[in-house]
Amino acid sequence: MNHSRRTFIRNSALTAMALSIPFSNELMAMVKPNPSFGIQLWSVKMALDKDPMGVLTHLSKCGYKKVESFEGMKGMFWGMKNTEFKKVMDDLGMNIVSSHCNDTGDFKSFERKAAEAGEIGIKYLICAHKGPQKSIENFKQFADEFNECGKIAKKHGLRFAYHNHDYSFRPMDGILPQDILMKNTNQEIVDFEMDLYWTRVADIEPVAYMKKYPNRFKLVHVKDLMKTNTAIGHESCIIGKGTIDYKALLPLVAKQGVQHMFAEQEDYRGTNELDAAAADGAYMKTLKW
C-alpha cells in the first residue's frame, strides 16, 4: 500500500471516530495518533528507590518514551550523576523532559539544579507543591519566587513551571490563589503544569481554565479520579477506570498549547506500583490527541 493511500485511509478512519463521540468539532483538528507519552516517576517511587535501573527498564518496556523525575532522597537523578542518568535514558530510548524539584526558594540550590538539568537537555524544572496557605499574600510571594526561578532557569537553557494541587483552586477571600500565580508571573519565563486530577477535585473545568490563560500550561498530569466514601472523598485510580473521560479531554487539552502529558499514579487499590504503571501505559497507548 503506498504512502498516500495509507494516509487517506488512516485519516478517514480517525475522522469517522471523531464524529462519533462528544466534542467532535473540537476533535476534528486533532485527529492524529498521540505523540509519545510520559510518566511522572512519583508513580513508582517506592520501587524506584530500591532498584532505579530495574524500574526504568520496566517503564521503557511499558512503552513510556518520556519521563518526568522528582527530587527524592537520592536526588533528581536517583543516585547517579546527571550525565549518567541521561545515558541510562538514552540507552532505554527514553527522554527526561522535566523534573519536580524541592526548595525553589533557595536560589543558590536551585541554580545548581538548573545547571545540572540544563547540561543534559532537560526542558523544565517544576515546583511541585507549596501547600495551603493562611493568606493570599503568600501566593503573591510565591509568584515573585517563581519569577526569580524563571530567570535562573533561562540562564541554563530551560524553563521553570509550577504544578498545582487542589489548594490553589480553592478561593481565599473570594480570590483563586491560582489566579494570583497566573497574573503575577512573567509568561516569558514561567510556565505551568496542570494536574488534571486536582483541578477536577476542586471542581474546576480544566480546558475552560486554560482558555483564561492561553499558552501558559505546557505540561499536564494525567491521573484518574475515583469518588470514595473516605474522609477526603476521592483517590486516584488506574487511568480509564475512574470518572475523567480522557478520550474526550486530552484532545481539547492539546489544543491549548500543552506539549507534554505524563501519567501519574498515587493510589494502587490492591495492585503494586509497577503493575499500575503498566496498566496506565497500556491505556495511554489507546488515546489520541
Stockholm file with secondary structure:
# STOCKHOLM 1.0

chainA/1-289         MNHSRRTFIRNSALTAMALSIPFSNELMAMVKPNPSFGIQLWSVKMALDKDPMGVLTHLSKCGYKKVESFEGMKGMFWGMKNTEFKKVMDDLGMNIVSSHCNDTGDFKSFERKAAEAGEIGIKYLICAHKGPQKSIENFKQFADEFNECGKIAKKHGLRFAYHNHDYSFRPMDGILPQDILMKNTNQEIVDFEMDLYWTRVADIEPVAYMKKYPNRFKLVHVKDLMKTNTAIGHESCIIGKGTIDYKALLPLVAKQGVQHMFAEQEDYRGTNELDAAAADGAYMKTLKW
#=GR chainA/1-289 SS CCHHHHHHHHHHHHHHHHHTSTTHHHHGGGCSBCCCCEEEGGGGHHHHHHCHHHHHHHHHHTTCCEEEECCBTTBTTTTSCHHHHHHHHHHHTCEEEEEEESCTTCHHHHHHHHHHHHHTTCCEEEECCCCCCSCHHHHHHHHHHHHHHHHHHHHTTCEEEEECCSGGGSCBTTBCHHHHHHHHSCTTTEEEEEEHHHHHHTTCCHHHHHHHSTTCEEEEEECEEEECSSSSCEEEESTTSSSCCHHHHHHHHHTTTCCEEEECCCCCTTSCHHHHHHHHHHHHTTCBC
#=GC SS_cons         CCHHHHHHHHHHHHHHHHHTSTTHHHHGGGCSBCCCCEEEGGGGHHHHHHCHHHHHHHHHHTTCCEEEECCBTTBTTTTSCHHHHHHHHHHHTCEEEEEEESCTTCHHHHHHHHHHHHHTTCCEEEECCCCCCSCHHHHHHHHHHHHHHHHHHHHTTCEEEEECCSGGGSCBTTBCHHHHHHHHSCTTTEEEEEEHHHHHHTTCCHHHHHHHSTTCEEEEEECEEEECSSSSCEEEESTTSSSCCHHHHHHHHHTTTCCEEEECCCCCTTSCHHHHHHHHHHHHTTCBC
//
